[in-house]
Amino acid sequence: MRAAGVPSVAGRAAPAATCVLGNFMLAVASDVSTQVGRSFSGLRERLRDATSAAHRDLDAQLSAFDLTELSGYRRFLQASAGALLPLETALVEARVSAVFPDWPERSRSAAILADLERLGSAVPRLVSVPPLTRSGVVGTMYVLEGSRLGAKFLLKMVADSADPRPCEAVAYLSHGTGRRFWQSFLAKLATDERWDEDEAIEAARITFAAFEQAADRA
């Protein structure tokens, strides 16, 4: 689970550190500025700290999928769809568009379903996720939007495949390329102070757990 983008800080690009984990690369962005006497990304940092172990575990789990092989890439998409589809449904039911008016542009369900169809893969069995509160929407979006941060590295892996079929099914990994979805998400965390942090963190943990469960099934 990855995607691309580096958050901007006070109009400047924040530095990004890249680490290698298994066969996957994760771009980790840091926010160091302050805004009105508080951390620009205080909630983001708390979400990151609270989910860091789950993030590492999921990265290690997903590294088992060889994206240069058709079977491995298909399993990766099935694992991603098994969690993404029910999570995005829960977001819609929680009125995510009231928090993120550009939600139709952020949603990736159609993209991943198109990739699965192109590869001749059935829709996988979906994991079960609980209803979301407004703050839970933010916690879930933290994980989903953060998953864009390493897509360019995953796309490079797919491009190395000797089989042309994976390269023809990259709507999910390439979704949002050139858009500032991660930056605008961080701005929402920084400017809206009405979030319940416990609810946001719990939702983020549930989101990681959903992807882990889906990966186990793939």
N, CA and C of each residue as an Amber inpcrd file, in Angstrom:
protein
   654
   0.8410000  -1.1620000   0.0000000   0.0000000   0.0000000   0.0000000
   0.8820000   1.2190000   0.0000000   0.8510000   2.1120000  -1.0820000
   1.6920000   3.2900000  -1.1520000   1.0510000   4.3280000  -2.0300000
   1.7430000   5.4740000  -2.1260000   1.3880000   6.4750000  -3.1000000
   2.4220000   7.5610000  -3.1300000   2.2200000   8.6250000  -3.9220000
   3.2860000   9.5850000  -4.1100000   2.8900000  10.9670000  -3.6820000
   3.8770000  11.7530000  -3.2190000   3.6460000  13.1290000  -2.8390000
   4.4280000  13.4560000  -1.6050000   4.8520000  14.6780000  -1.4630000
   5.5520000  15.1390000  -0.2800000   4.8620000  16.3910000   0.2010000
   4.4360000  16.4650000   1.4710000   3.6960000  17.6130000   1.9410000
   4.5170000  18.8800000   1.8990000   3.8370000  19.9960000   1.6470000
   4.5260000  21.2770000   1.6500000   4.4260000  21.9020000   3.0160000
   5.4140000  22.6620000   3.4060000   5.4430000  23.3070000   4.7040000
   5.6350000  24.7910000   4.4730000   4.6230000  25.5620000   4.8620000
   4.6960000  27.0060000   4.7260000   5.1360000  27.3990000   3.3230000
   4.5380000  26.7140000   2.3310000   4.8210000  27.0280000   0.9420000
   6.0830000  26.3980000   0.3990000   6.8080000  25.6280000   1.2260000
   8.0220000  24.9730000   0.7660000   7.8610000  23.4730000   0.8470000
   8.5660000  22.7580000   0.0190000   8.4890000  21.2920000   0.0450000
   9.2150000  20.7840000   1.2760000   8.5590000  19.8900000   2.0130000
   9.1890000  19.3000000   3.1870000  10.1660000  18.2370000   2.7500000
  11.2510000  18.0230000   3.5200000  12.2080000  16.9860000   3.1550000
  11.5950000  15.6180000   3.3070000  11.9840000  14.7010000   2.4570000
  11.4630000  13.3390000   2.5430000  12.6080000  12.3760000   2.7330000
  12.3870000  11.4090000   3.6220000  13.3770000  10.3550000   3.8320000
  12.8350000   9.0950000   3.2140000  13.6520000   8.3300000   2.5480000
  13.1970000   7.1160000   1.8990000  13.8750000   5.9230000   2.5410000
  13.0610000   4.9440000   2.8990000  13.6210000   3.7370000   3.4900000
  13.1660000   2.5450000   2.6840000  13.9680000   1.5050000   2.6790000
  13.6360000   0.2970000   1.9530000  13.1630000  -0.7440000   2.9520000
  12.0300000  -1.3730000   2.6550000  11.4920000  -2.3890000   3.5440000
  11.0830000  -3.5650000   2.6820000  11.8250000  -4.6520000   2.7660000
  11.5490000  -5.7700000   1.8910000  11.7580000  -5.3250000   0.4570000
  10.7870000  -5.6130000  -0.3970000  10.8580000  -5.1870000  -1.7840000
  10.1230000  -3.8780000  -2.0100000   9.6600000  -3.2370000  -0.9420000
   8.8450000  -2.0450000  -1.0780000   9.5800000  -0.8420000  -0.5170000
   9.2760000   0.3350000  -1.0690000   9.8840000   1.5740000  -0.6020000
   8.8030000   2.4980000  -0.0860000   9.0690000   3.1140000   1.0300000
   8.1000000   3.9970000   1.6630000   8.6930000   5.3810000   1.7710000
   8.0420000   6.3770000   1.1830000   8.4910000   7.7570000   1.2990000
   7.8750000   8.3410000   2.5570000   8.7140000   8.7900000   3.4650000
   8.2460000   9.3260000   4.7310000   8.4980000  10.8220000   4.7670000
   7.4430000  11.6010000   4.8360000   7.5890000  13.0560000   4.8290000
   7.5430000  13.5910000   6.2540000   8.2830000  14.6520000   6.5180000
   8.2960000  15.2540000   7.8470000   7.8340000  16.6940000   7.7680000
   7.0740000  17.1300000   8.7840000   6.5850000  18.5010000   8.8650000
   7.2320000  19.1440000  10.0780000   7.8800000  20.2610000   9.9000000
   8.6510000  20.8370000  11.0030000   8.2230000  22.2530000  11.3540000
   7.2980000  22.8290000  10.5960000   6.9170000  24.2090000  10.8880000
   5.8850000  24.2710000  12.0000000   5.6240000  25.4500000  12.4930000
   4.5900000  25.6540000  13.4890000   3.5480000  26.5980000  12.9270000
   2.3680000  26.5110000  13.4510000   1.2770000  27.3580000  13.0110000
   0.5130000  27.7910000  14.2370000   0.4870000  29.0910000  14.4990000
  -0.1910000  29.6590000  15.6540000   0.2670000  28.9670000  16.9260000
   1.5660000  28.8220000  17.0770000   2.1410000  28.2920000  18.3030000
   2.0080000  26.8100000  18.4940000   1.5770000  26.0880000  17.4520000
   1.4760000  24.6390000  17.6040000   2.0650000  23.9760000  16.3810000
   2.3380000  22.6850000  16.5010000   2.9260000  21.9690000  15.3790000
   1.9960000  22.0160000  14.1810000   2.5580000  22.2790000  13.0180000
   1.7670000  22.3010000  11.7870000   1.0430000  20.9810000  11.5940000
   1.6530000  19.9170000  12.0170000   1.0710000  18.5910000  11.7760000
   0.9530000  17.8120000  13.0730000   0.5210000  18.4670000  14.1660000
   0.4560000  17.8010000  15.4550000  -0.3430000  16.5170000  15.4300000
  -1.5680000  16.5630000  14.8870000  -2.3830000  15.3590000  14.8340000
  -1.7660000  14.3410000  13.8920000  -1.1990000  14.8200000  12.7980000
  -0.5550000  13.9060000  11.8600000   0.5820000  13.1490000  12.5410000
   1.3780000  13.8600000  13.3460000   2.4840000  13.2070000  14.0360000
   1.9770000  12.2020000  15.0570000   0.8810000  12.5340000  15.7440000
   0.3290000  11.5940000  16.7120000  -0.2590000  10.3690000  16.0100000
  -0.8900000  10.5890000  14.8780000  -1.3790000   9.4560000  14.1010000
  -0.2210000   8.5790000  13.6350000   0.8460000   9.2070000  13.1590000
   2.0050000   8.4590000  12.6890000   2.6260000   7.6460000  13.8170000
   2.8060000   8.2630000  14.9730000   3.4280000   7.5630000  16.0960000
   2.5560000   6.4040000  16.5750000   1.2480000   6.6490000  16.6030000
   0.3330000   5.6330000  17.1300000   0.1800000   4.4390000  16.1990000
   0.4870000   4.6290000  14.9220000   0.2890000   3.5480000  13.9480000
   1.5970000   3.0460000  13.3440000   2.7200000   3.5070000  13.8580000
   4.0020000   3.1660000  13.2370000   4.2440000   1.6580000  13.2320000
   3.9150000   0.9700000  14.3110000   4.1380000  -0.4830000  14.3580000
   3.2480000  -1.1930000  13.3440000   1.9800000  -0.7840000  13.2770000
   1.0670000  -1.3880000  12.3090000   1.5290000  -1.1130000  10.8860000
   2.0710000   0.0720000  10.6660000   2.5750000   0.4350000   9.3410000
   3.7350000  -0.4660000   8.9480000   4.6720000  -0.6780000   9.8660000
   5.8130000  -1.5530000   9.5780000   5.3590000  -2.9750000   9.3110000
   4.4030000  -3.4560000  10.1040000   3.9160000  -4.8250000   9.9340000
   3.2540000  -5.0020000   8.5650000   2.4580000  -4.0060000   8.1640000
   1.7850000  -4.1040000   6.8760000   2.7860000  -4.0360000   5.7310000
   3.7790000  -3.1700000   5.8460000   4.8080000  -3.0970000   4.8090000
   5.5030000  -4.4450000   4.6460000   5.8500000  -5.0650000   5.7660000
   6.5230000  -6.3620000   5.6960000   5.6160000  -7.4080000   5.0700000
   4.3420000  -7.3450000   5.3850000   3.3810000  -8.2970000   4.8420000
   3.2280000  -8.1180000   3.3350000   3.1090000  -6.8780000   2.8800000
   2.9230000  -6.6080000   1.4550000   4.1800000  -6.8810000   0.6400000
   5.3250000  -6.8660000   1.3000000   6.5680000  -7.1100000   0.5750000
   6.6480000  -8.5310000   0.0400000   5.7510000  -9.4040000   0.4910000
   5.7210000 -10.7830000  -0.0010000   5.1690000 -10.8630000  -1.4160000
   4.5070000  -9.7980000  -1.8820000   3.9230000  -9.8040000  -3.2200000
   4.9480000  -9.2790000  -4.2220000   5.3200000 -10.1120000  -5.1630000
   6.2810000  -9.7260000  -6.1970000   5.5290000  -9.0130000  -7.3190000
   5.6730000  -7.6890000  -7.3970000   4.9140000  -6.9120000  -8.3700000
   5.4340000  -7.0770000  -9.7870000   6.5770000  -7.7180000  -9.9530000
   7.0840000  -7.9490000 -11.3070000   6.4800000  -9.2120000 -11.9250000
   5.7750000  -9.9930000 -11.1090000   5.1070000 -11.2000000 -11.5900000
   3.6060000 -10.9610000 -11.6200000   2.9450000 -11.4460000 -12.6350000
   1.5030000 -11.2290000 -12.7690000   0.7450000 -11.7430000 -11.5490000
   1.0990000 -12.9330000 -11.0790000   0.3880000 -13.5030000  -9.9330000
   0.5910000 -12.6630000  -8.6810000   1.8120000 -12.1790000  -8.4720000
   2.0840000 -11.3540000  -7.3070000   1.3750000 -10.0200000  -7.3770000
   1.3690000  -9.4180000  -8.5570000   0.6930000  -8.1280000  -8.7090000
  -0.8140000  -8.2910000  -8.5480000  -1.3530000  -9.3860000  -9.0760000
  -2.7820000  -9.6320000  -8.9190000  -3.1360000  -9.7870000  -7.4400000
  -2.3080000 -10.5040000  -6.7030000  -2.5680000 -10.6720000  -5.2620000
  -2.4790000  -9.3440000  -4.5240000  -1.5300000  -8.5080000  -4.9320000
  -1.4090000  -7.1850000  -4.3170000  -2.6850000  -6.3720000  -4.5420000
  -3.2030000  -6.3820000  -5.7590000  -4.4330000  -5.6430000  -6.0500000
  -5.6210000  -6.2320000  -5.2910000  -5.6770000  -7.5610000  -5.2130000
  -6.7750000  -8.1880000  -4.4820000  -6.7200000  -7.8350000  -2.9960000
  -5.5130000  -7.8420000  -2.4330000  -5.3540000  -7.4700000  -1.0300000
  -5.7620000  -6.0200000  -0.8120000  -5.3430000  -5.1500000  -1.7080000
  -5.6660000  -3.7270000  -1.5770000  -7.1670000  -3.5010000  -1.7160000
  -7.7850000  -4.1670000  -2.6960000  -9.2190000  -3.9850000  -2.9290000
 -10.0550000  -4.5390000  -1.7840000  -9.5980000  -5.6430000  -1.1890000
 -10.3500000  -6.2500000  -0.1070000 -10.5540000  -5.3230000   1.0670000
  -9.6420000  -4.3930000   1.2560000  -9.7680000  -3.4080000   2.3350000
 -10.2730000  -2.0690000   1.8080000  -9.7450000  -1.6410000   0.6670000
 -10.1070000  -0.3160000   0.1480000 -11.5990000  -0.1750000  -0.1160000
 -12.2070000  -1.1710000  -0.7440000 -13.6170000  -1.0640000  -1.1260000
 -14.5380000  -0.8690000   0.0900000 -14.4470000  -1.7080000   1.1250000
 -15.3200000  -1.4770000   2.2870000 -14.9660000  -0.2070000   3.0480000
 -13.6930000   0.1660000   3.0670000 -13.3120000   1.3980000   3.7610000
 -13.8880000   2.6190000   3.0530000 -13.8310000   2.6210000   1.7250000
 -14.3940000   3.7640000   1.0040000 -15.9190000   3.7810000   1.1330000
 -16.5470000   2.6270000   1.2010000 -17.9870000   2.5860000   1.4420000
 -18.3170000   3.1760000   2.8030000 -17.5330000   2.8270000   3.8210000
 -17.7470000   3.3830000   5.1640000 -17.5490000   4.8880000   5.1630000
 -16.5880000   5.3710000   4.4000000 -16.3600000   6.8120000   4.3100000
 -17.5670000   7.5160000   3.6890000 -18.0990000   6.9540000   2.6330000
 -19.2730000   7.5580000   1.9850000 -20.4560000   7.5750000   2.9460000
 -20.6630000   6.4780000   3.6500000 -21.7710000   6.4090000   4.6060000
 -21.5960000   7.3990000   5.7540000 -20.3580000   7.7670000   6.0420000
 -20.0690000   8.7510000   7.1030000 -20.0180000  10.1770000   6.5550000
 -20.4380000  10.3640000   5.3170000 -20.4960000  11.6780000   4.6710000
 -19.1060000  12.3120000   4.5760000 -18.1910000  11.5600000   4.0040000
 -16.8260000  12.0530000   3.8410000 -16.7880000  13.3330000   3.0130000
 -17.7350000  13.5070000   2.0960000 -17.7300000  14.6910000   1.2360000
 -17.9720000  15.9730000   2.0220000 -18.5640000  15.8580000   3.2100000
 -18.7560000  17.0390000   4.0390000 -17.4380000  17.5280000   4.6130000
 -16.4820000  16.6140000   4.7460000 -15.1510000  16.9670000   5.2570000
 -14.1930000  17.2330000   4.1070000 -14.2820000  16.3920000   3.0790000
 -13.4280000  16.5330000   1.8960000 -14.3330000  16.6540000   0.6710000
 -14.6770000  17.8900000   0.2960000 -15.5910000  18.0880000  -0.8370000
 -15.0900000  17.4710000  -2.1400000 -13.7890000  17.2670000  -2.2580000
 -13.2420000  16.6680000  -3.4780000 -13.1760000  15.1430000  -3.3910000
 -13.9590000  14.5500000  -2.5160000 -13.9300000  13.1050000  -2.3380000
 -14.0910000  12.3360000  -3.6500000 -15.0340000  12.7240000  -4.5400000
 -15.1500000  11.9530000  -5.7930000 -13.8350000  11.8560000  -6.5640000
 -12.9910000  12.8590000  -6.4410000 -11.6980000  12.8250000  -7.1250000
 -10.6860000  11.9850000  -6.3560000 -10.8730000  11.8400000  -5.0600000
  -9.9400000  11.0680000  -4.2290000 -10.2490000   9.5660000  -4.2470000
 -11.4910000   9.2130000  -4.4360000 -11.8940000   7.8090000  -4.3590000
 -11.1740000   6.9620000  -5.4010000 -10.7180000   5.7880000  -4.9840000
  -9.9820000   4.9010000  -5.8810000 -10.6690000   3.5560000  -6.1140000
 -11.9030000   3.4200000  -5.6600000 -12.6060000   2.1490000  -5.8340000
 -12.7640000   1.8020000  -7.3050000 -13.2110000   2.7580000  -8.1040000
 -13.4100000   2.4900000  -9.5300000 -12.0990000   2.1240000 -10.2060000
 -11.0170000   2.7760000  -9.7910000  -9.7110000   2.5170000 -10.4020000
  -9.2370000   1.0950000 -10.1190000  -9.3570000   0.6580000  -8.8800000
  -8.8490000  -0.6780000  -8.5560000  -9.7510000  -1.7650000  -9.1340000
 -11.0480000  -1.5020000  -9.2160000 -11.9420000  -2.4640000  -9.8510000
 -11.6220000  -2.6020000 -11.3400000 -11.2720000  -1.4840000 -11.9700000
 -10.8970000  -1.5300000 -13.3860000  -9.6210000  -2.3450000 -13.5810000
  -8.6620000  -2.1900000 -12.6730000  -7.4210000  -2.9600000 -12.7660000
  -7.6880000  -4.4540000 -12.6100000  -8.5200000  -4.8040000 -11.6390000
  -8.8400000  -6.2130000 -11.4220000  -9.5400000  -6.8080000 -12.6440000
 -10.4640000  -6.0500000 -13.2190000 -11.1640000  -6.5390000 -14.4030000
 -10.1930000  -6.7260000 -15.5690000  -9.2640000  -5.8020000 -15.7180000
  -8.3090000  -5.8990000 -16.8230000  -7.4370000  -7.1510000 -16.6790000
  -7.1530000  -7.5310000 -15.4370000  -6.3290000  -8.7140000 -15.2040000
  -7.1570000  -9.9880000 -15.0850000  -8.4630000  -9.8670000 -15.2830000
  -9.3250000 -11.0390000 -15.2150000  -9.5050000 -11.5740000 -13.8110000
  -9.3970000 -10.6900000 -12.8200000  -9.5060000 -11.1040000 -11.4260000
 -10.8880000 -10.7760000 -10.8690000 -11.4310000 -11.7060000 -10.1140000
 -12.7140000 -11.4690000  -9.4640000 -12.5260000 -10.5070000  -8.2920000
 -13.5940000  -9.8390000  -7.9110000 -13.5400000  -8.9710000  -6.7330000
 -13.3190000  -9.8520000  -5.5120000 -12.3210000  -9.5520000  -4.7030000
 -12.0120000 -10.4180000  -3.5550000 -13.0690000 -10.2950000  -2.4570000
 -13.0300000 -11.2370000  -1.5380000 -13.8970000 -11.1510000  -0.3710000
 -13.4880000  -9.9370000   0.4470000 -14.4560000  -9.1110000   0.8040000
 -14.1610000  -7.8530000   1.4750000 -14.1150000  -8.0430000   2.9870000
 -13.2470000  -7.2880000   3.6320000 -13.1930000  -7.3210000   5.0910000
 -14.3440000  -6.4810000   5.6450000 -14.6620000  -6.7170000   6.8750000
 -15.7300000  -5.9630000   7.5420000 -15.1140000  -4.8130000   8.3390000
 -15.6670000  -3.6220000   8.1760000 -15.1800000  -2.4610000   8.9190000
 -16.3590000  -1.7860000   9.6150000 -16.1240000  -1.1810000  10.7700000
 -17.2140000  -0.5480000  11.5170000 -17.5700000   0.8250000  10.9470000
 -18.7330000   1.3530000  11.3330000 -19.1090000   2.7040000  10.9070000
 -18.1030000   3.7280000  11.4370000 -18.0140000   4.8510000  10.7520000
 -17.0560000   5.8840000  11.1100000 -17.7360000   7.1210000  11.6770000
 -17.0910000   7.7250000  12.6550000 -17.4950000   9.0520000  13.1190000
 -16.8310000  10.0960000  12.2310000 -17.1360000  11.3620000  12.4480000
 -16.4950000  12.4130000  11.6600000 -14.9860000  12.4000000  11.8600000
 -14.5390000  12.2430000  13.1040000 -13.1000000  12.1740000  13.3560000
 -12.5240000  10.8650000  12.8470000 -13.3430000   9.8030000  12.8590000
 -12.8970000   8.5450000  12.2980000 -12.6460000   8.6440000  10.8030000
 -13.4030000   9.5070000  10.1320000 -13.1730000   9.7590000   8.7150000
 -11.7540000  10.2570000   8.4920000 -11.3160000  11.1760000   9.3540000
  -9.9670000  11.7380000   9.2130000  -8.9040000  10.6720000   9.4600000
  -9.1180000   9.8170000  10.4490000  -8.1520000   8.7620000  10.7330000
  -8.0400000   7.7780000   9.5940000  -9.1720000   7.4080000   9.0050000
  -9.1520000   6.4990000   7.8640000  -8.4910000   7.1580000   6.6650000
  -8.8120000   8.4200000   6.4300000  -8.2200000   9.1430000   5.3050000
  -6.7190000   9.3150000   5.4800000  -6.2520000   9.4110000   6.7190000
  -4.8130000   9.5050000   6.9640000  -4.0920000   8.3090000   6.3680000
  -4.6490000   7.1230000   6.5690000  -4.0100000   5.9110000   6.0510000
  -4.1670000   5.8250000   4.5310000  -5.3720000   6.0860000   4.0330000
  -5.6080000   5.9500000   2.5980000  -4.8260000   6.9840000   1.7940000
  -4.8370000   8.2230000   2.2350000  -4.0790000   9.2420000   1.5090000
  -2.5790000   9.0130000   1.6610000  -2.1680000   8.5460000   2.8270000
  -0.7520000   8.2370000   3.0260000  -0.2940000   7.0920000   2.1430000
  -1.2430000   6.2350000   1.7580000  -0.8650000   5.0850000   0.9350000
  -0.4610000   5.5020000  -0.4760000  -0.7030000   6.7600000  -0.8280000
  -0.2730000   7.2450000  -2.1390000   1.2340000   7.5480000  -2.1730000
   1.8620000   7.6590000  -1.0210000   3.2030000   8.2380000  -0.9440000
   4.2950000   7.4540000  -1.6700000   4.1130000   6.1850000  -1.8520000
   5.1650000   5.4220000  -2.4990000   4.7680000   4.8090000  -3.8270000
   3.6420000   5.2800000  -4.4130000   3.1490000   4.6570000  -5.6450000
   4.1600000   4.7330000  -6.7810000   4.9030000   5.8120000  -6.8460000
   5.8560000   5.9190000  -7.9520000   6.9140000   4.8260000  -7.8850000
   7.2790000   4.3760000  -6.6620000   8.2410000   3.2910000  -6.5240000
   7.6140000   1.9540000  -6.9120000   6.3500000   1.7640000  -6.5240000
   5.6660000   0.5360000  -6.8880000   5.4450000   0.4710000  -8.3920000
   5.1420000   1.6090000  -8.9960000   4.9610000   1.6480000 -10.4450000
   6.2500000   1.2610000 -11.1640000   7.3820000   1.6710000 -10.6090000
   8.6610000   1.2890000 -11.2040000   8.8560000  -0.2160000 -11.1350000
   8.4320000  -0.8170000 -10.0220000   8.5370000  -2.2700000  -9.9010000
   7.6740000  -2.9590000 -10.9470000   6.4470000  -2.4650000 -11.0950000
   5.5550000  -3.0450000 -12.0900000   6.1550000  -2.9030000 -13.4870000
   6.7710000  -1.7590000 -13.7450000   7.3660000  -1.5080000 -15.0590000
   8.5030000  -2.4820000 -15.3630000   9.1030000  -3.0690000 -14.3380000
  10.1980000  -4.0230000 -14.5370000   9.7080000  -5.4200000 -14.8970000
   8.3920000  -5.5930000 -14.9080000   7.8400000  -6.9090000 -15.2060000
   8.0930000  -7.2910000 -16.6610000   8.4720000  -8.5330000 -16.8810000
   8.6490000  -9.0370000 -18.2470000   7.3000000  -9.3080000 -18.9060000
   6.2690000  -9.3600000 -18.0840000   4.9110000  -9.5830000 -18.5740000
   4.2430000  -8.2190000 -18.7640000   3.7480000  -7.9000000 -19.9390000
   3.1550000  -6.5760000 -20.1680000   1.8170000  -6.3690000 -19.4720000
   1.1660000  -7.4240000 -19.0260000  -0.1840000  -7.2880000 -18.4750000
  -0.2470000  -6.4490000 -17.1990000   0.6680000  -6.6030000 -16.2380000
   0.6010000  -5.7250000 -15.0630000   0.7050000  -4.2440000 -15.4230000
   1.5200000  -3.9160000 -16.4110000   1.7100000  -2.5110000 -16.8030000
   0.4520000  -1.9150000 -17.4110000  -0.4690000  -2.7700000 -17.8320000
  -1.7180000  -2.3060000 -18.4260000  -2.8160000  -2.1330000 -17.3770000
  -2.4950000  -2.3870000 -16.1080000  -3.5000000  -2.3080000 -15.0420000
  -2.9430000  -1.5240000 -13.8570000  -2.6630000  -0.2560000 -14.0790000
  -2.0640000   0.5730000 -13.0270000  -2.9160000   1.7970000 -12.7000000
  -4.2210000   1.7100000 -12.9350000  -5.0960000   2.8420000 -12.6120000
  -5.0690000   3.1470000 -11.1130000  -4.9950000   2.0950000 -10.3100000
  -4.9730000   2.2840000  -8.8460000  -3.6720000   2.9390000  -8.4000000
  -2.5440000   2.4030000  -8.8190000  -1.2590000   2.9360000  -8.3770000
  -0.9780000   4.3260000  -8.9460000  -1.5020000   4.6270000 -10.1060000
  -1.2360000   5.9270000 -10.7200000  -2.3100000   6.9620000 -10.3810000
  -3.3270000   6.5630000  -9.6470000  -4.4290000   7.4650000  -9.3310000
  -3.9330000   8.6840000  -8.5460000  -4.3220000   9.8530000  -8.9810000
  -3.9590000  11.0800000  -8.2820000  -2.5830000  11.6100000  -8.6140000
  -1.9110000  11.0110000  -9.5870000  -0.5850000  11.4940000  -9.9670000
  -0.6680000  12.9560000 -10.3890000   0.2050000  13.7730000  -9.8110000
   0.2220000  15.1850000 -10.1270000  -0.7450000  16.0220000  -9.3110000
  -1.5750000  15.3710000  -8.5060000  -2.5160000  16.0900000  -7.6500000
  -1.9040000  16.2660000  -6.2580000  -2.3510000  17.2630000  -5.5360000
  -1.8020000  17.5570000  -4.2090000  -2.7410000  17.0230000  -3.1190000
  -3.1440000  15.7800000  -3.2570000  -4.0720000  15.2090000  -2.2970000
  -3.4740000  15.1050000  -0.8940000  -2.2180000  14.6710000  -0.8020000
  -1.5860000  14.5270000   0.5150000  -1.4050000  15.8910000   1.1820000
  -0.9590000  16.8810000   0.4210000  -0.7510000  18.2080000   0.9760000
  -2.0570000  18.8090000   1.4840000  -3.1100000  18.6680000   0.7030000
  -4.3890000  19.2470000   1.1170000  -4.9750000  18.4800000   2.2970000
  -4.6830000  17.1860000   2.3690000  -5.1240000  16.4250000   3.5390000
  -4.4360000  16.9320000   4.7980000  -3.1100000  17.1360000   4.7330000
  -2.3830000  17.6530000   5.8920000  -2.8840000  19.0340000   6.2930000
  -3.2410000  19.8500000   5.3190000  -3.7730000  21.1770000   5.6310000
  -5.0820000  21.0550000   6.4020000  -5.9030000  20.0780000   6.0590000
  -7.1510000  19.8590000   6.7930000  -6.8560000  19.4620000   8.2370000
  -5.8720000  18.6070000   8.4630000  -5.5100000  18.2360000   9.8310000
  -5.0460000  19.4470000  10.6300000  -4.2990000  20.3270000   9.9730000
  -3.6750000  21.4410000  10.6780000  -4.6420000  22.5780000  10.9700000
  -5.6430000  22.7510000  10.1370000  -6.4910000  23.9370000  10.2790000
  -7.7950000  23.6790000  10.9910000  -8.2450000  22.4530000  11.0480000
  -9.5070000  22.1310000  11.7070000  -9.1930000  21.5150000  13.0630000
  -9.6150000  22.1830000  14.1440000  -9.2630000  21.7330000  15.5010000
 -10.3790000  20.9490000  16.1720000 -11.3530000  20.5260000  15.4260000
 -12.5170000  19.8740000  16.0320000 -12.4150000  18.3520000  16.0350000
 -11.2360000  17.8310000  15.6980000 -11.1140000  16.3760000  15.6440000
 -11.0020000  15.7730000  17.0390000 -11.6260000  14.6340000  17.2400000
 -11.4170000  13.8260000  18.4440000 -10.2220000  12.9280000  18.1410000
  -9.0940000  13.1920000  18.7840000  -7.8610000  12.4870000  18.4400000
  -7.9580000  10.9930000  18.7040000  -8.6060000  10.6070000  19.7990000
  -8.7300000   9.1780000  20.1020000  -9.5190000   8.4550000  19.0170000
 -10.5980000   9.0790000  18.5460000 -11.4030000   8.4690000  17.4950000
 -10.6200000   8.3840000  16.1880000  -9.8620000   9.4300000  15.8830000
  -9.0740000   9.4340000  14.6550000  -8.0050000   8.3410000  14.6940000
  -7.3140000   8.2160000  15.8170000  -6.2640000   7.2100000  15.9480000
  -6.8510000   5.8020000  15.8770000  -7.9740000   5.5710000  16.5510000
  -8.5910000   4.2510000  16.5210000  -9.0070000   3.8800000  15.0980000
  -9.5590000   4.8400000  14.3610000  -9.9600000   4.5700000  12.9790000
  -8.7460000   4.2570000  12.1080000  -7.6450000   4.9540000  12.3350000
  -6.4290000   4.6850000  11.5650000  -5.9240000   3.2760000  11.8480000
  -5.9550000   2.8790000  13.1150000  -5.5210000   1.5240000  13.4620000
  -6.4210000   0.4710000  12.8240000  -7.7260000   0.7210000  12.8250000
  -8.6670000  -0.2070000  12.2060000  -8.4020000  -0.3040000  10.7090000
  -8.0440000   0.8110000  10.1000000  -7.7670000   0.8150000   8.6610000
  -6.5460000  -0.0370000   8.3430000  -5.4790000   0.1260000   9.1070000
  -4.2980000  -0.7180000   8.9030000  -4.6600000  -2.1900000   9.1010000
  -5.4540000  -2.4740000  10.1350000  -5.8400000  -3.8560000  10.4110000
  -6.6530000  -4.4390000   9.2680000  -7.4840000  -3.6030000   8.6210000
  -8.2830000  -4.0720000   7.4960000  -7.3890000  -4.4930000   6.3380000
  -6.3570000  -3.7070000   6.0620000  -5.4300000  -4.0680000   4.9850000
  -4.6380000  -5.3220000   5.3450000  -4.2650000  -5.4750000   6.6180000
  -3.5390000  -6.6730000   7.0240000  -4.4170000  -7.9170000   6.8400000
  -5.6850000  -7.7970000   7.2370000  -6.5890000  -8.9250000   7.0870000
  -6.7990000  -9.2710000   5.6190000  -6.9630000  -8.2490000   4.7910000
  -7.1500000  -8.4940000   3.3610000  -5.9190000  -9.1230000   2.7340000
  -4.7340000  -8.7080000   3.1900000  -3.4920000  -9.2810000   2.6710000
  -3.3720000 -10.7500000   3.0710000  -3.8240000 -11.0800000   4.2620000
  -3.7930000 -12.4760000   4.7100000  -4.6530000 -13.3630000   3.8020000
  -5.7400000 -12.8020000   3.3010000  -6.6810000 -13.5780000   2.4810000
  -6.2290000 -13.7010000   1.0220000  -5.4020000 -12.7580000   0.5850000
  -5.0410000 -12.7140000  -0.8450000  -4.1250000 -13.8850000  -1.2270000
